[in-house]
Amino acid sequence: LEARFENIKEMYHLLYMEGIPVVQEDELAYSTGTVPNINKLRFVLGLAEDSKDGQINKFAQEVDGRYEGLKASLVDISERSQHPMIADESSDMQTCIDYVSALQEEITA
């Protein structure tokens, strides 16, 4: 679109430089329609680009925050999974199973 606009702009410039008459309706359409619309389009695209960058940054920060929270949670569960009760042969088996099952539920939650 930008290349086509530049091409049209160059054609009008060439027509003016060479003194070639341009139909008034075409010149009016170019000066009051095409040029302002291209400028508005550039402005809107710039706003969209800025908004997109902001949204990407916000998303990245949110992912980073969730990653840190997940990492901390997994480290905590990993540490609790090494509870001495689990390795102790004299520990109640059902208590150990319940403990490990609770850890597993935290992981899948």
VENGISUL-V634156 format. One record per backbone hydrogen bond with DSSP energy under -0.5 kcal/mol. NH is the residue of the N-H (numbers start at 1). CO is the residue of the C=O. Records with the same first field share a line. If there is no record, write none. Layout:
NH: CO ; CO
This chain:
5: 1
6: 2
7: 3
8: 4
9: 5
10: 6
11: 7
12: 8
13: 9
14: 10
15: 11
16: 12
17: 13
18: 14
19: 15 ; 16
20: 15
27: 23
28: 24
29: 25
30: 26
31: 27
32: 28
33: 29
34: 29
35: 30
37: 33
38: 34
39: 35
40: 36
41: 37
42: 38
43: 39
44: 40
45: 41
46: 42
47: 43
48: 44
49: 45
50: 46
51: 47
52: 48
53: 49
54: 50
55: 51
56: 52
57: 53
58: 54
59: 55
60: 56
61: 57
62: 58
63: 59
64: 60
65: 61
66: 62
67: 63
68: 64
69: 65
70: 66
71: 67
72: 68
73: 69
74: 70
75: 71
76: 72
77: 73
78: 74
79: 75
80: 76
81: 77
82: 79
83: 80
86: 83
87: 83
88: 84
89: 87
91: 88
96: 92
97: 93
98: 94
99: 95
100: 96
101: 97
102: 98
103: 99
104: 100
105: 101
106: 102
107: 103
108: 104
109: 105
